[in-house]
Amino acid sequence: MSFFNLPSFSEETMSTVYLLLLLPLVSAQTYHWGPCPTPKVQPNFNLQQYLGRWYEIEKLPASFERGKCIEANYAVRKDGTIRVLNSQFYKDKVRTAEGTAVIPDLRESAKLGVSFSYFTPYSPYWILTTDYTSLSVVYSCVNILYIFHIDYAWILGRSRFLPDETVSYAKELMINEGIDLFRMKPTDQTGCKDN
């Protein structure tokens, strides 16, 4: 007997309710039926070379990134975790979000986990490829009950603009790994101020 004496619902009913509650969140994301793809990541990833500032060149839609001049800055903290400082210009103001990244398994050091709250689990942040000096291709995916998944993907550069052929290379790499880029859009990096 339930303490609150609530009616019991079947797992199928609960899944439907859960999906309906998620629809407003999902509408600002890129989602697909089925589980997440598992793309290959950068072999022999070197975190020290990856640290520093990266500018967002293109991305799949993300509800937490709606502005322009989007960038991320990575630095190692004294406790060994990675400080992630994201910033964007949105609604006439620079907005920042600080998070923490960790490498859960050193054997796969290009598969990081990132969290922007003490109350949320680490989300995947997989570096598919990087040359450390100009380009990084990042992918993240979250399974929802293994019924569908939400994709995030970013093309990052050490400068605010990358040559078209570099962007094409990054997109082709993701497509070859089974990542759907239909909704990928360029990030506005014009008129941005560097500090």
Salt bridges, closest charged atoms under 4 A:
GLU56 OE2 - LYS59 NZ 3.03
GLU58 OE1 - LYS171 NZ 3.01
GLU71 OE2 - ARG53 NE 2.88
GLU71 OE1 - ARG160 NH2 3.26
GLU98 OE2 - ARG77 NH2 3.11
GLU98 OE2 - ARG83 NE 3.36
ASP105 OD1 - ARG107 NE 3.01
GLU108 OE2 - LYS111 NZ 3.19
ASP151 OD2 - HIS32 NE2 3.38
ASP151 OD2 - HIS149 NE2 3.55
GLU177 OE2 - LYS40 NZ 3.03
ASP180 OD2 - HIS32 NE2 3.75
ASP188 OD2 - LYS68 NZ 3.89
ASP194 OD1 - ARG160 NH2 2.53
